[in-house]
Amino acid sequence: MDQQELQTMVEEISSSCFNKSFTHKAVFNNRLRSTGGRYMLSSHNIEINPKHVEEHGENELKGIIKHELCHYHLHLEGRGYRHRDREFRQLLAEVGAPRFCTPIKKTQKQKTIHLYACTACFTRFERKRRMDTKKYVCGKCGGSIKQVI
């Protein structure tokens, strides 16, 4: 799906579900990480995360578009467009839009854990960051520390 197909889909959903026209831009934004889409308050444009389309399909995309159009139309009408507002929740229920999108699988690499141990009392220390074993000693006994893993 390209930008033009997304634009026409947003315009069709806006006219069929909300009976209002969508006169701004709808674009894909590859930089979005944790959200399915976002409504820009200043420009009134809608940005969609293309990873959701690839992973969850077109039905998920339609739900995200409906959700963002709820923000769009309520904001332009001067009504409560935030997630906590009653009007927003009512409009979500009316059009059948999800409140939250399905999360995408994490593609981040697993964080490495560095394991250290005291040479005297054998107490183990797990750290996310590496540490200089020459600078530090065991907090329990004062023994020297060595890296295990």
Protein Blocks (a to p, Z undefined) as FASTA:
>chain_A
ZZklmmmmmmmmmmmmnopacfbdcdddfkbmkbmbdcdfklopacddfklmmmnojmlm
mmmmmmmmmmmmmmmnopafbfklmklmmmmmmnopafbdcddddfbdcddddddddfkl
opacddfbdcdfklpccfklopacddfZZ
